[in-house]
Amino acid sequence: MVTGKHSRDKVSIVDNLHFACHSAMARAAPLWQWNEGRFSGTVSVSVFSEVSTIDLVTQIARQITEAIVAGRLKPGARLTELQLSREFGTSRAPVREAARLLESQGLVTFSPRRGFFVRTLKANDLRDIYELRIGLELHAASLAVERATPDDIAALERQLGKLYETAETDSVEAQIFEDFAFHRMLCQAGGNARLIKVYDELAMEMRAGITLIGKLYDDPHRMAETHEPIMAALKKRDDEALRGALRYHIAVARDAVVALFEEFESDA
């Protein structure tokens, strides 16, 4: 048995521990309560629930994005929270957060008292996106001339081979995917992670627009061939040649896609 000063010290230490634990638990888990010298309630550690929720929101947003890009969700389609929550097997809250995330990326729009809708792209939207893409990729290409490793260049050559392979198939979706994959890899070779993030957002919108048209702007074999000058310039580390080849390649795609989209709008 401890008495005297040691006993008072022990009580003081225990009290301090109780106070520290109480304060920490109050901050981390508001559902805990201090009741008659002990904690009661349920554990609710916010940091873990946030990670779980964010991951869930990301998964839902990714699936909705894939449906939009693949054309399974058409422009103007309403994203009904209740229906989607049932399909995903979740509450409505993560579906709503996923829709907000896609709104910030430009894939869906929000209308007060009506909800979220798949964004309807216009020809002018695609023109703006392509012009932004030109500036982005030209900068990424200059970085790639300086920073691309032999492995980066080898990976791009393999990806160019995939473009020729998919040109032999009838899958427009696969051809679009492999084309954007090549350009994303070129951006990656520039070594700027934030640039990649912006490119991904642009690519989603462009893929959704091209999928809506339902066909490529050129013969897939010729599309694959137009990547050859880009590849050759990068291998030579020729910045001027690479930027010129890339600008021409994307500008041709821009003009053709915008023209097809204008035709699509007039027929709609």
Buried (B, 14 or more C-beta within 10 A) or exposed (E): EEEEEEEEEEEEEEEEEBEEEBEEBBEBBEEBEBEEEEBEEEEEEEEEEEEEBEEBBBBBBEBBBEBBBBBEBEBEBBBBBEEBBEEBEBEBEBBBBBBBBBBEBBBBBEEEEEBBBBBBBBBEBBBEBBEEBBEBBBBBBBBBBEEBEEEBBEBBEEBBEBBBEBBEEEEBBBBBBBBBBBBBBBBBBBBBEEBBEBBEBBBBBBBBBBBBBEEBBBEBEEBBBBBEBBBEBBBEEBBEBBBBBBBEBBEBBBEEBBEBBBEBEEEE
